[in-house]
Amino acid sequence: MIARLLLLGATGDLAGRFLLPALAASLAAGRLPEGFALVGAAEQDWDDARFAGHVAARLQEHAGDVPAAARQALVDAARYRRVDLTTPGTVADAVAASGGSGPLAVYLALPPVLFPAAVRALGAAGLPPGSRIAVEKPFGRDLADARALNALLAQATGDVGDAYRVDHFLGMPAVATLAGLRRPGGVLAGRWSAEHLARVDVVWEETLDAGGRAGFYDRTGAVRDVLQNHLVQVLTVLAMELPATPAEADLHRARLDLLRSVRVPEVTATRRARYTAGGPVPAYVDADGVDPARCTETFAELEFAVDTPRWAGTRFVLRTGKALAADRKRVVLHLRAPAPDAWPPEVRRLAGDRLEVPLDGARHAGAGVAVQAPGERTAYVAVLTDLLSGSSRTAVSAAEAEEAWRFVDPVLRAWAAGEVPLEEYPAGSGGPGPG
Ligand SMILES: O=P(O)(O)OC[C@H]1O[C@@H](O)[C@H](O)[C@@H](O)[C@@H]1O
């Protein structure tokens, strides 16, 4: 297991809310190796003591349930280096600061525009054999950009290690539960096909508005922020053929095969919208950092077919949005009108013609499907465990990352060309009305 972690962007939101709490939780659970060393790095001119205070405060706020001794142990393991990504020497210094000569894990908890500079600086610094670089999403702005980033990562890690393209949804307990429904012995085993499912919706609707993140969000939008990565990954888990063996290579092959089968959505089967003022929430275009001319969508929906024998005739819909009436985060399985005994009694009784499987929190999905909570931190514990242990189950391969753009890119181009109207919905509503 890798015992050294360099966290670039250590003073930021992702690190403070998720990564540092997940590290403390991992430490408490005995999932970090002996002698684990953490180097936080960012542009602030801080020293070790200032960073230690920051870590302690973030853990107090976001990991209050983790035993104090584990939180303190993480604070004690933390060092800090100021880095300037345009000065590779500062990055080399941060790499060296973690001590030792074994492999290093580097986590880019950075705004995506900084990924290329960070990867170049790490390449120039030189990483020890067996090192890994974890890159957050969105992975590139489009297919060409994702290819360029993959090429840079290959240069930087070369034959010394590999890249780990994070998608924390792959680490969510609810997604694992979902995967279990269709496995042999699962409630839906034997019924996981177009013959039984007319339509599958992957829905991630949030009450949260773009608010304080609007400056970042306006360059990202609903597709790049959630749909192209998180929802596409849920889709792969749902729709892929089960891997031939439990080996990771077979898992990635199955996911890639599925992505290759996704048909590019018809432009008319896509929707984009942004929220206007509603209740206490000001209009998206009035949020700080928003340029209305960018026409950034805060709601997106794509409907498409999956060209495999299993799914011929099933419609797939991915939908996400901000500032909506309710947090609805779930997979909705629309069951075809069943013959009386085509479904197990518990599915028929609890679901009617729909089976809804929550993707968040602890709720009962019906049909005996209990889903664990809490999702977020658990997901990042899984991500960090995989990163340090060399697994890639919660990661996306280079080919998968590119393939996930292949069918989204044409949609974004059509939108940019104005082929699909940008609809509006009041904040706090159910979204744009029926299309
Ligand atoms: O609920 P979670 O685990 O934070 O995941 C949802 C979030 O995922 C993030 O990746 C997106 O940037 C956010 O906009 C979104 O809210």
The ligand as a Gaussian input file, in Angstrom:
#p B3LYP/6-31G(d) Opt

LIG

0 1
 O      -23.740000      14.401000      -3.144000
 P      -22.287000      14.346000      -3.541000
 O      -21.610000      13.078000      -3.206000
 O      -21.551000      15.568000      -3.072000
 O      -22.255000      14.380000      -5.133000
 C      -22.931000      15.393000      -5.863000
 C      -21.962000      16.478000      -6.239000
 O      -20.992000      15.900000      -7.093000
 C      -19.970000      16.800000      -7.414000
 O      -18.997000      16.147000      -8.168000
 C      -20.553000      17.960000      -8.190000
 O      -19.516000      18.894000      -8.485000
 C      -21.620000      18.661000      -7.352000
 O      -22.245000      19.717000      -8.084000
 C      -22.657000      17.652000      -6.903000
 O      -23.510000      18.303000      -5.979000

